[in-house]
Amino acid sequence: MTSASAAIPQPGRTKAFLRLVMIEHSVFALPFAYIAALTAMFQWDRNIHWGRLLLVTVCMVGLRTFAMAVNRIIDREIDARNPRTAQRELVTGAMSVKHAWTGALIALAVFLGAAALLNPLCLALAPIAVIPMVVYPYGKRFTNFPQAILGLAQAMGPVGGWLAITGSWSWDAVLLGLAVGIWIGGFDLIYACQDVQTDREIGVLSVPARFGIPAAIWGARVCHTLTTALFVWYALATGAGAFFWLGLLIVAGAFLYEHSIVRPHDLSRVNRAFFSVNGFIGIALFVCALLDLLARGLTV
């Protein structure tokens, strides 16, 4: 009886794991996978296929959960030496490495299972999607540009969302994927500015640590300018309507606000820029894209 109850995961461990992987931050990547999937449905037969959309959701959350768990596991010694991250679950002992690996492997199995249910191409490409998720946390040990690896990892979300619906390659999805990857890589440049001193002391590589905070901020501005240009290219390539263009205006305004509140000499509002503004960008563009597709004839 005792052994059976011990085998049941405790609620505390589950909550600790969800905190570990910051499950709520799926909001950054999910909206763009949805935009790609819904646009593919519109071009295919103008109907929303709810079952496939659910599988896209499961794939995205599963892969992201795996990636975050592996990131935390690999970086736990670095996190312990950084005051900003010293309270993370694997550092404090709220979550053991064994249980973190268990959660990560369950998430990976869920991702692969959902990919298999979508179509053969998704399953065949699924292992490729896993590679940058594992390489990224090691990136800060061998390159000054780990954000480029993060961007590549994030770019696969929209591409995968399109493949999930059509089972075939789409350069339109690649445009959207590049926009998302460069966007997320750009705001990670800003986020990394918080750790410059610690990174230099312990040997962690990053753009801010190597080139300085002003260079990283300017790099993020360039990234977000490119992101906006790629969103415009995607809109033109897919024949987007007025609602989507409205969404792009909102996104451009959000980028301007983000860069107005984060300056090289003032990083006090980095968390607002990182969490609030970027979460808003994803949701706002998704809502506008959905309204646009519905207005153009997408059937619920």
Short mmCIF file of the C-alpha atoms (twelve columns), coordinates in Angstrom:
data_MODEL
# 
_entry.id   MODEL 
# 
loop_
_atom_site.group_PDB 
_atom_site.id 
_atom_site.type_symbol 
_atom_site.label_atom_id 
_atom_site.label_alt_id 
_atom_site.label_comp_id 
_atom_site.label_asym_id 
_atom_site.label_seq_id 
_atom_site.Cartn_x 
_atom_site.Cartn_y 
_atom_site.Cartn_z 
_atom_site.pdbx_PDB_model_num 
ATOM 1   C CA . MET A 1   0.000   0.000  0.000   1 
ATOM 2   C CA . THR A 2   2.830   2.346  0.956   1 
ATOM 3   C CA . SER A 3   4.844   1.586  -2.179  1 
ATOM 4   C CA . ALA A 4   1.787   2.120  -4.364  1 
ATOM 5   C CA . SER A 5   1.084   5.532  -2.895  1 
ATOM 6   C CA . ALA A 6   4.763   6.450  -3.170  1 
ATOM 7   C CA . ALA A 7   4.610   5.740  -6.892  1 
ATOM 8   C CA . ILE A 8   1.903   8.347  -7.380  1 
ATOM 9   C CA . PRO A 9   3.407   11.740 -8.305  1 
ATOM 10  C CA . GLN A 10  2.919   14.204 -5.475  1 
ATOM 11  C CA . PRO A 11  1.090   17.470 -6.239  1 
ATOM 12  C CA . GLY A 12  4.084   19.401 -4.914  1 
ATOM 13  C CA . ARG A 13  6.374   17.810 -7.497  1 
ATOM 14  C CA . THR A 14  3.950   18.545 -10.303 1 
ATOM 15  C CA . LYS A 15  3.655   22.185 -9.293  1 
ATOM 16  C CA . ALA A 16  7.415   22.447 -8.929  1 
ATOM 17  C CA . PHE A 17  7.911   20.993 -12.399 1 
ATOM 18  C CA . LEU A 18  5.397   23.411 -13.930 1 
ATOM 19  C CA . ARG A 19  7.222   26.283 -12.236 1 
ATOM 20  C CA . LEU A 20  10.520  24.861 -13.445 1 
ATOM 21  C CA . VAL A 21  9.446   24.928 -17.097 1 
ATOM 22  C CA . MET A 22  7.438   28.174 -16.728 1 
ATOM 23  C CA . ILE A 23  4.498   26.557 -18.486 1 
ATOM 24  C CA . GLU A 24  2.623   29.864 -18.770 1 
ATOM 25  C CA . HIS A 25  5.299   31.179 -21.150 1 
ATOM 26  C CA . SER A 26  3.981   28.921 -23.893 1 
ATOM 27  C CA . VAL A 27  2.061   32.081 -24.836 1 
ATOM 28  C CA . PHE A 28  5.179   33.357 -26.630 1 
ATOM 29  C CA . ALA A 29  5.332   30.592 -29.255 1 
ATOM 30  C CA . LEU A 30  1.826   29.098 -29.451 1 
ATOM 31  C CA . PRO A 31  0.071   32.038 -31.170 1 
ATOM 32  C CA . PHE A 32  2.404   31.868 -34.156 1 
ATOM 33  C CA . ALA A 33  1.996   28.129 -34.578 1 
ATOM 34  C CA . TYR A 34  -1.757  28.790 -34.564 1 
ATOM 35  C CA . ILE A 35  -1.409  31.565 -37.162 1 
ATOM 36  C CA . ALA A 36  0.508   29.204 -39.449 1 
ATOM 37  C CA . ALA A 37  -1.877  26.294 -38.893 1 
ATOM 38  C CA . LEU A 38  -5.017  28.388 -39.413 1 
ATOM 39  C CA . THR A 39  -3.607  30.042 -42.536 1 
ATOM 40  C CA . ALA A 40  -2.786  26.593 -43.928 1 
ATOM 41  C CA . MET A 41  -6.367  25.475 -43.165 1 
ATOM 42  C CA . PHE A 42  -7.701  28.575 -44.917 1 
ATOM 43  C CA . GLN A 43  -5.657  27.837 -48.026 1 
ATOM 44  C CA . TRP A 44  -6.548  24.140 -47.882 1 
ATOM 45  C CA . ASP A 45  -10.327 24.069 -47.516 1 
ATOM 46  C CA . ARG A 46  -11.291 27.163 -45.462 1 
ATOM 47  C CA . ASN A 47  -12.376 25.042 -42.485 1 
ATOM 48  C CA . ILE A 48  -10.926 24.913 -38.966 1 
ATOM 49  C CA . HIS A 49  -9.912  21.337 -38.173 1 
ATOM 50  C CA . TRP A 50  -10.143 21.296 -34.392 1 
ATOM 51  C CA . GLY A 51  -8.575  17.882 -33.934 1 
ATOM 52  C CA . ARG A 52  -5.430  18.904 -35.791 1 
ATOM 53  C CA . LEU A 53  -5.330  22.214 -33.957 1 
ATOM 54  C CA . LEU A 54  -5.444  20.320 -30.667 1 
ATOM 55  C CA . LEU A 55  -2.551  18.115 -31.792 1 
ATOM 56  C CA . VAL A 56  -0.566  21.204 -32.795 1 
ATOM 57  C CA . THR A 57  -1.137  22.535 -29.278 1 
ATOM 58  C CA . VAL A 58  0.001   19.272 -27.700 1 
ATOM 59  C CA . CYS A 59  3.113   19.211 -29.913 1 
ATOM 60  C CA . MET A 60  4.064   22.787 -29.100 1 
ATOM 61  C CA . VAL A 61  3.537   22.520 -25.356 1 
ATOM 62  C CA . GLY A 62  5.212   19.103 -25.209 1 
ATOM 63  C CA . LEU A 63  8.321   20.210 -27.093 1 
ATOM 64  C CA . ARG A 64  8.605   23.493 -25.227 1 
ATOM 65  C CA . THR A 65  8.216   21.725 -21.880 1 
ATOM 66  C CA . PHE A 66  10.959  19.268 -22.821 1 
ATOM 67  C CA . ALA A 67  13.216  22.118 -23.966 1 
ATOM 68  C CA . MET A 68  12.737  24.168 -20.807 1 
ATOM 69  C CA . ALA A 69  13.281  21.173 -18.517 1 
ATOM 70  C CA . VAL A 70  16.480  20.169 -20.325 1 
ATOM 71  C CA . ASN A 71  17.645  23.797 -20.241 1 
ATOM 72  C CA . ARG A 72  17.165  23.961 -16.477 1 
ATOM 73  C CA . ILE A 73  18.856  20.581 -15.932 1 
ATOM 74  C CA . ILE A 74  21.919  21.441 -18.022 1 
ATOM 75  C CA . ASP A 75  22.218  24.954 -16.552 1 
ATOM 76  C CA . ARG A 76  21.614  24.095 -12.888 1 
ATOM 77  C CA . GLU A 77  25.248  24.690 -11.856 1 
ATOM 78  C CA . ILE A 78  25.356  28.019 -13.712 1 
ATOM 79  C CA . ASP A 79  22.001  28.985 -12.167 1 
ATOM 80  C CA . ALA A 80  23.374  28.270 -8.690  1 
ATOM 81  C CA . ARG A 81  26.155  30.812 -9.232  1 
ATOM 82  C CA . ASN A 82  23.850  33.570 -10.500 1 
ATOM 83  C CA . PRO A 83  21.916  35.525 -7.812  1 
ATOM 84  C CA . ARG A 84  19.024  36.104 -10.253 1 
ATOM 85  C CA . THR A 85  18.520  32.379 -10.858 1 
ATOM 86  C CA . ALA A 86  19.676  30.931 -7.549  1 
ATOM 87  C CA . GLN A 87  16.076  30.300 -6.433  1 
ATOM 88  C CA . ARG A 88  15.209  28.021 -9.356  1 
ATOM 89  C CA . GLU A 89  13.785  24.666 -8.366  1 
ATOM 90  C CA . LEU A 90  16.780  22.506 -9.271  1 
ATOM 91  C CA . VAL A 91  19.075  24.809 -7.300  1 
ATOM 92  C CA . THR A 92  16.971  24.987 -4.142  1 
ATOM 93  C CA . GLY A 93  16.074  21.291 -4.184  1 
ATOM 94  C CA . ALA A 94  12.332  21.870 -4.693  1 
ATOM 95  C CA . MET A 95  12.728  19.572 -7.722  1 
ATOM 96  C CA . SER A 96  15.267  16.761 -8.061  1 
ATOM 97  C CA . VAL A 97  17.235  16.181 -11.256 1 
ATOM 98  C CA . LYS A 98  15.670  12.711 -11.498 1 
ATOM 99  C CA . HIS A 99  12.134  14.084 -11.437 1 
ATOM 100 C CA . ALA A 100 13.054  16.867 -13.849 1 
ATOM 101 C CA . TRP A 101 14.352  14.267 -16.316 1 
ATOM 102 C CA . THR A 102 11.199  12.210 -15.806 1 
ATOM 103 C CA . GLY A 103 9.026   15.204 -16.660 1 
ATOM 104 C CA . ALA A 104 11.221  16.092 -19.635 1 
ATOM 105 C CA . LEU A 105 11.052  12.589 -21.107 1 
ATOM 106 C CA . ILE A 106 7.275   12.409 -20.600 1 
ATOM 107 C CA . ALA A 107 6.934   15.740 -22.429 1 
ATOM 108 C CA . LEU A 108 9.163   14.440 -25.235 1 
ATOM 109 C CA . ALA A 109 7.058   11.281 -25.563 1 
ATOM 110 C CA . VAL A 110 3.894   13.398 -25.703 1 
ATOM 111 C CA . PHE A 111 5.440   15.556 -28.442 1 
ATOM 112 C CA . LEU A 112 6.506   12.567 -30.545 1 
ATOM 113 C CA . GLY A 113 3.155   10.865 -30.047 1 
ATOM 114 C CA . ALA A 114 1.216   13.918 -31.186 1 
ATOM 115 C CA . ALA A 115 3.536   14.340 -34.187 1 
ATOM 116 C CA . ALA A 116 2.903   10.718 -35.157 1 
ATOM 117 C CA . LEU A 117 -0.848  11.325 -35.051 1 
ATOM 118 C CA . LEU A 118 -0.557  14.322 -37.367 1 
ATOM 119 C CA . ASN A 119 1.194   12.886 -40.433 1 
ATOM 120 C CA . PRO A 120 4.311   10.895 -41.414 1 
ATOM 121 C CA . LEU A 121 6.321   14.009 -42.326 1 
ATOM 122 C CA . CYS A 122 5.760   15.561 -38.902 1 
ATOM 123 C CA . LEU A 123 6.954   12.377 -37.229 1 
ATOM 124 C CA . ALA A 124 9.990   12.114 -39.512 1 
ATOM 125 C CA . LEU A 125 11.025  15.721 -38.817 1 
ATOM 126 C CA . ALA A 126 10.212  15.650 -35.091 1 
ATOM 127 C CA . PRO A 127 13.689  14.436 -34.010 1 
ATOM 128 C CA . ILE A 128 15.254  17.298 -35.986 1 
ATOM 129 C CA . ALA A 129 13.112  19.758 -34.019 1 
ATOM 130 C CA . VAL A 130 14.501  18.329 -30.772 1 
ATOM 131 C CA . ILE A 131 18.177  18.959 -31.659 1 
ATOM 132 C CA . PRO A 132 18.352  22.771 -31.193 1 
ATOM 133 C CA . MET A 133 16.326  22.444 -27.980 1 
ATOM 134 C CA . VAL A 134 19.162  20.375 -26.499 1 
ATOM 135 C CA . VAL A 135 22.006  22.311 -28.135 1 
ATOM 136 C CA . TYR A 136 20.773  25.743 -26.985 1 
ATOM 137 C CA . PRO A 137 21.674  25.465 -23.279 1 
ATOM 138 C CA . TYR A 138 25.170  24.349 -24.269 1 
ATOM 139 C CA . GLY A 139 25.430  27.301 -26.670 1 
ATOM 140 C CA . LYS A 140 26.458  29.747 -23.974 1 
ATOM 141 C CA . ARG A 141 29.500  27.527 -23.372 1 
ATOM 142 C CA . PHE A 142 30.928  27.680 -26.910 1 
ATOM 143 C CA . THR A 143 29.519  30.740 -28.737 1 
ATOM 144 C CA . ASN A 144 28.894  34.406 -28.006 1 
ATOM 145 C CA . PHE A 145 25.648  34.096 -29.968 1 
ATOM 146 C CA . PRO A 146 23.479  31.532 -28.137 1 
ATOM 147 C CA . GLN A 147 20.432  33.648 -29.033 1 
ATOM 148 C CA . ALA A 148 20.885  32.532 -32.650 1 
ATOM 149 C CA . ILE A 149 20.379  28.922 -31.567 1 
ATOM 150 C CA . LEU A 150 17.332  29.936 -29.538 1 
ATOM 151 C CA . GLY A 151 15.936  31.757 -32.554 1 
ATOM 152 C CA . LEU A 152 16.400  28.673 -34.741 1 
ATOM 153 C CA . ALA A 153 14.592  26.552 -32.165 1 
ATOM 154 C CA . GLN A 154 11.675  28.979 -31.978 1 
ATOM 155 C CA . ALA A 155 11.471  29.395 -35.758 1 
ATOM 156 C CA . MET A 156 10.384  25.788 -36.106 1 
ATOM 157 C CA . GLY A 157 7.048   26.388 -34.366 1 
ATOM 158 C CA . PRO A 158 5.225   28.087 -37.281 1 
ATOM 159 C CA . VAL A 159 6.876   25.747 -39.806 1 
ATOM 160 C CA . GLY A 160 5.692   22.770 -37.778 1 
ATOM 161 C CA . GLY A 161 2.205   24.250 -37.440 1 
ATOM 162 C CA . TRP A 162 1.914   24.489 -41.235 1 
ATOM 163 C CA . LEU A 163 3.353   21.008 -41.809 1 
ATOM 164 C CA . ALA A 164 0.866   19.618 -39.300 1 
ATOM 165 C CA . ILE A 165 -2.018  20.703 -41.521 1 
ATOM 166 C CA . THR A 166 -0.717  20.192 -45.046 1 
ATOM 167 C CA . GLY A 167 2.007   17.580 -44.650 1 
ATOM 168 C CA . SER A 168 4.082   19.581 -47.116 1 
ATOM 169 C CA . TRP A 169 6.731   22.303 -47.058 1 
ATOM 170 C CA . SER A 170 5.767   25.991 -47.226 1 
ATOM 171 C CA . TRP A 171 8.056   28.978 -47.719 1 
ATOM 172 C CA . ASP A 172 5.285   31.188 -46.334 1 
ATOM 173 C CA . ALA A 173 5.621   29.299 -43.062 1 
ATOM 174 C CA . VAL A 174 9.396   29.750 -43.213 1 
ATOM 175 C CA . LEU A 175 8.910   33.528 -43.433 1 
ATOM 176 C CA . LEU A 176 6.720   33.466 -40.347 1 
ATOM 177 C CA . GLY A 177 9.140   31.139 -38.586 1 
ATOM 178 C CA . LEU A 178 12.084  33.424 -39.315 1 
ATOM 179 C CA . ALA A 179 10.111  36.402 -38.021 1 
ATOM 180 C CA . VAL A 180 9.344   34.587 -34.773 1 
ATOM 181 C CA . GLY A 181 12.884  33.268 -34.356 1 
ATOM 182 C CA . ILE A 182 14.493  36.674 -34.886 1 
ATOM 183 C CA . TRP A 183 11.883  38.296 -32.603 1 
ATOM 184 C CA . ILE A 184 12.540  35.900 -29.727 1 
ATOM 185 C CA . GLY A 185 16.310  35.977 -30.265 1 
ATOM 186 C CA . GLY A 186 16.082  39.769 -30.138 1 
ATOM 187 C CA . PHE A 187 14.237  39.999 -26.866 1 
ATOM 188 C CA . ASP A 188 16.534  37.367 -25.364 1 
ATOM 189 C CA . LEU A 189 19.399  39.759 -26.139 1 
ATOM 190 C CA . ILE A 190 17.640  42.279 -23.909 1 
ATOM 191 C CA . TYR A 191 16.949  39.709 -21.200 1 
ATOM 192 C CA . ALA A 192 20.593  38.576 -21.135 1 
ATOM 193 C CA . CYS A 193 21.692  42.113 -20.294 1 
ATOM 194 C CA . GLN A 194 20.646  41.485 -16.690 1 
ATOM 195 C CA . ASP A 195 23.429  38.925 -16.209 1 
ATOM 196 C CA . VAL A 196 26.408  40.671 -17.783 1 
ATOM 197 C CA . GLN A 197 28.550  40.932 -14.660 1 
ATOM 198 C CA . THR A 198 27.805  37.399 -13.459 1 
ATOM 199 C CA . ASP A 199 28.286  35.926 -16.937 1 
ATOM 200 C CA . ARG A 200 31.687  37.548 -17.253 1 
ATOM 201 C CA . GLU A 201 32.715  36.322 -13.810 1 
ATOM 202 C CA . ILE A 202 31.733  32.691 -14.360 1 
ATOM 203 C CA . GLY A 203 32.581  32.467 -18.065 1 
ATOM 204 C CA . VAL A 204 29.101  32.315 -19.603 1 
ATOM 205 C CA . LEU A 205 29.133  33.532 -23.208 1 
ATOM 206 C CA . SER A 206 26.582  35.966 -24.622 1 
ATOM 207 C CA . VAL A 207 26.360  39.068 -26.795 1 
ATOM 208 C CA . PRO A 208 26.022  41.445 -23.793 1 
ATOM 209 C CA . ALA A 209 28.911  39.768 -21.943 1 
ATOM 210 C CA . ARG A 210 31.185  39.897 -25.002 1 
ATOM 211 C CA . PHE A 211 30.207  43.158 -26.682 1 
ATOM 212 C CA . GLY A 212 28.476  45.110 -23.897 1 
ATOM 213 C CA . ILE A 213 24.921  46.117 -23.067 1 
ATOM 214 C CA . PRO A 214 24.617  48.973 -25.618 1 
ATOM 215 C CA . ALA A 215 25.594  46.606 -28.443 1 
ATOM 216 C CA . ALA A 216 23.041  44.035 -27.257 1 
ATOM 217 C CA . ILE A 217 20.267  46.643 -27.085 1 
ATOM 218 C CA . TRP A 218 21.079  47.845 -30.594 1 
ATOM 219 C CA . GLY A 219 21.218  44.242 -31.755 1 
ATOM 220 C CA . ALA A 220 17.725  43.695 -30.362 1 
ATOM 221 C CA . ARG A 221 16.482  46.791 -32.203 1 
ATOM 222 C CA . VAL A 222 17.893  45.459 -35.470 1 
ATOM 223 C CA . CYS A 223 16.294  42.063 -34.793 1 
ATOM 224 C CA . HIS A 224 12.888  43.592 -34.161 1 
ATOM 225 C CA . THR A 225 13.143  45.767 -37.268 1 
ATOM 226 C CA . LEU A 226 13.875  42.613 -39.292 1 
ATOM 227 C CA . THR A 227 10.983  40.868 -37.534 1 
ATOM 228 C CA . THR A 228 8.584   43.613 -38.582 1 
ATOM 229 C CA . ALA A 229 9.852   43.434 -42.185 1 
ATOM 230 C CA . LEU A 230 9.379   39.648 -42.249 1 
ATOM 231 C CA . PHE A 231 5.843   39.978 -40.856 1 
ATOM 232 C CA . VAL A 232 5.092   42.407 -43.689 1 
ATOM 233 C CA . TRP A 233 6.583   39.973 -46.231 1 
ATOM 234 C CA . TYR A 234 4.485   37.152 -44.771 1 
ATOM 235 C CA . ALA A 235 1.347   39.310 -44.986 1 
ATOM 236 C CA . LEU A 236 2.020   40.079 -48.648 1 
ATOM 237 C CA . ALA A 237 2.860   36.450 -49.456 1 
ATOM 238 C CA . THR A 238 -0.372  35.122 -47.919 1 
ATOM 239 C CA . GLY A 239 -2.659  37.888 -49.181 1 
ATOM 240 C CA . ALA A 240 -3.507  39.080 -45.676 1 
ATOM 241 C CA . GLY A 241 -6.363  41.515 -45.202 1 
ATOM 242 C CA . ALA A 242 -7.039  44.632 -43.146 1 
ATOM 243 C CA . PHE A 243 -7.212  42.945 -39.732 1 
ATOM 244 C CA . PHE A 244 -3.774  41.399 -40.116 1 
ATOM 245 C CA . TRP A 245 -2.281  44.716 -41.188 1 
ATOM 246 C CA . LEU A 246 -3.892  46.284 -38.125 1 
ATOM 247 C CA . GLY A 247 -2.161  43.613 -36.069 1 
ATOM 248 C CA . LEU A 248 1.177   44.538 -37.616 1 
ATOM 249 C CA . LEU A 249 0.639   48.182 -36.654 1 
ATOM 250 C CA . ILE A 250 -0.052  47.063 -33.078 1 
ATOM 251 C CA . VAL A 251 3.085   44.915 -33.088 1 
ATOM 252 C CA . ALA A 252 5.205   47.773 -34.437 1 
ATOM 253 C CA . GLY A 253 3.831   50.037 -31.704 1 
ATOM 254 C CA . ALA A 254 4.608   47.408 -29.067 1 
ATOM 255 C CA . PHE A 255 8.181   47.124 -30.334 1 
ATOM 256 C CA . LEU A 256 8.612   50.897 -30.132 1 
ATOM 257 C CA . TYR A 257 7.264   50.878 -26.573 1 
ATOM 258 C CA . GLU A 258 9.493   47.949 -25.595 1 
ATOM 259 C CA . HIS A 259 12.606  49.736 -26.781 1 
ATOM 260 C CA . SER A 260 11.551  53.011 -25.193 1 
ATOM 261 C CA . ILE A 261 11.441  51.484 -21.705 1 
ATOM 262 C CA . VAL A 262 14.716  49.517 -21.944 1 
ATOM 263 C CA . ARG A 263 17.862  51.574 -22.259 1 
ATOM 264 C CA . PRO A 264 21.525  50.588 -21.878 1 
ATOM 265 C CA . HIS A 265 21.765  52.637 -18.672 1 
ATOM 266 C CA . ASP A 266 18.363  51.582 -17.310 1 
ATOM 267 C CA . LEU A 267 17.409  47.891 -17.192 1 
ATOM 268 C CA . SER A 268 14.852  48.290 -14.395 1 
ATOM 269 C CA . ARG A 269 11.942  47.501 -16.719 1 
ATOM 270 C CA . VAL A 270 13.425  44.509 -18.531 1 
ATOM 271 C CA . ASN A 271 10.870  42.137 -17.006 1 
ATOM 272 C CA . ARG A 272 7.991   44.313 -18.204 1 
ATOM 273 C CA . ALA A 273 9.480   44.351 -21.699 1 
ATOM 274 C CA . PHE A 274 10.239  40.634 -21.683 1 
ATOM 275 C CA . PHE A 275 7.105   39.159 -20.145 1 
ATOM 276 C CA . SER A 276 4.305   41.703 -20.576 1 
ATOM 277 C CA . VAL A 277 5.089   43.322 -23.920 1 
ATOM 278 C CA . ASN A 278 6.216   40.180 -25.712 1 
ATOM 279 C CA . GLY A 279 3.272   38.180 -24.390 1 
ATOM 280 C CA . PHE A 280 0.992   40.953 -25.644 1 
ATOM 281 C CA . ILE A 281 2.630   40.905 -29.098 1 
ATOM 282 C CA . GLY A 282 1.920   37.207 -29.613 1 
ATOM 283 C CA . ILE A 283 -1.683  37.373 -28.452 1 
ATOM 284 C CA . ALA A 284 -2.477  40.617 -30.311 1 
ATOM 285 C CA . LEU A 285 -1.163  39.387 -33.652 1 
ATOM 286 C CA . PHE A 286 -2.917  36.033 -33.257 1 
ATOM 287 C CA . VAL A 287 -6.270  37.704 -32.538 1 
ATOM 288 C CA . CYS A 288 -5.879  40.012 -35.537 1 
ATOM 289 C CA . ALA A 289 -4.773  37.137 -37.792 1 
ATOM 290 C CA . LEU A 290 -7.750  35.041 -36.703 1 
ATOM 291 C CA . LEU A 291 -10.187 37.907 -37.301 1 
ATOM 292 C CA . ASP A 292 -8.611  38.436 -40.708 1 
ATOM 293 C CA . LEU A 293 -8.969  34.786 -41.715 1 
ATOM 294 C CA . LEU A 294 -12.573 34.685 -40.485 1 
ATOM 295 C CA . ALA A 295 -13.373 37.859 -42.416 1 
ATOM 296 C CA . ARG A 296 -11.878 36.301 -45.550 1 
ATOM 297 C CA . GLY A 297 -13.967 33.165 -45.257 1 
ATOM 298 C CA . LEU A 298 -12.421 30.754 -42.764 1 
ATOM 299 C CA . THR A 299 -15.242 28.621 -41.337 1 
ATOM 300 C CA . VAL A 300 -15.319 27.692 -37.675 1 
# 
